[in-house]
Amino acid sequence: MAEPAELAERLAAVQAGIADAAARSGRNAGDITTIVVTKFHPASLVRQLYDLGVRDFGENRHQEAQAKAEELRDLQLRWHFIGQLQSKKARQVREYASAIHSLDRDSVIDALASDTGTLDAFVQLNLTDDPARGGANDGDLEAVVERVLATSGLRLLGVMAVAPVGEEPRRAFERVRAASERVRRIEPAADKISAGMSGDYAAAIAEGATHLRIGSAITGNRPAAG
Ligand SMILES: *Cc1c(COP(=O)(O)O)cnc(C)c1O
């Protein structure tokens, strides 16, 4: 269990940081959704954060997310799936997630098609040259967006990205903003940007991020991978 006072303090500090970054960019902090990433942490931490008012949670591994969602089904939570997804597991994610941030290829998109219910979706952009990283290549962005738009049961919200190590985050997020503009040319309603983590959320806010995915700055250090 995290020390409750410390958890509350870290959450408050990040919320203040978000408010400050929004003010400096002339933005309304109320337009920004903070998703607390709880990967590797136990369900008990999610419950503590719920008691502090958090409702949006992020997980990047299906089995772990599924187990926590099951254990916490008495709470009204929004689970955001933010990790790479195998197409054979994709359908199961629909059962607990309210949003998926990592759509990047046809096989996963097709596997998520459904005639019952709507899942919010972001197309992930790979900002590196490494194909092993999640995300669509810049040149494939429009095709992936069109695929999502043509799939029943998915509502495209916008783009998602992780700033690469070794690039100034503000430059990386400028590229994400440019990608967002391309997506909006195809679907004006898909104007959301999922970007910004513990170390770079202020830069992401400056470039228009609407959904922050913040882990360790709020949860403390992650336990070792289990
Ligand atoms: C773990 C993770 C985060 C949160 O990272 P922190 O640096 O702990 O804030 C955000 N996005 C993705 C895709 C992640 O896997």
The ligand as a MOL file (V3000), in Angstrom:
LIG
                    3D

  0  0  0     0  0            999 V3000
M  V30 BEGIN CTAB
M  V30 COUNTS 15 15 0 0 0
M  V30 BEGIN ATOM
M  V30 1 C 3.7930 3.4490 -18.3690 0
M  V30 2 C 3.1960 4.3160 -19.4210 0
M  V30 3 C 2.8710 5.6560 -19.1490 0
M  V30 4 C 3.1470 6.3300 -17.8230 0
M  V30 5 O 4.5330 6.5070 -17.6370 0
M  V30 6 P 5.1330 7.3540 -16.4210 0
M  V30 7 O 6.4610 7.7890 -16.9000 0
M  V30 8 O 5.1940 6.4140 -15.2500 0
M  V30 9 O 4.2250 8.4930 -16.1690 0
M  V30 10 C 2.2680 6.3890 -20.1660 0
M  V30 11 N 2.0070 5.8520 -21.3790 0
M  V30 12 C 2.3130 4.5760 -21.6720 0
M  V30 13 C 1.9990 4.0500 -23.0300 0
M  V30 14 C 2.9150 3.7650 -20.7050 0
M  V30 15 O 3.2140 2.4990 -21.0140 0
M  V30 END ATOM
M  V30 BEGIN BOND
M  V30 1 1 1 2
M  V30 2 1 2 3
M  V30 3 2 2 14
M  V30 4 1 3 4
M  V30 5 2 3 10
M  V30 6 1 4 5
M  V30 7 1 5 6
M  V30 8 2 6 7
M  V30 9 1 6 8
M  V30 10 1 6 9
M  V30 11 1 10 11
M  V30 12 2 11 12
M  V30 13 1 12 13
M  V30 14 1 12 14
M  V30 15 1 14 15
M  V30 END BOND
M  V30 END CTAB
M  END
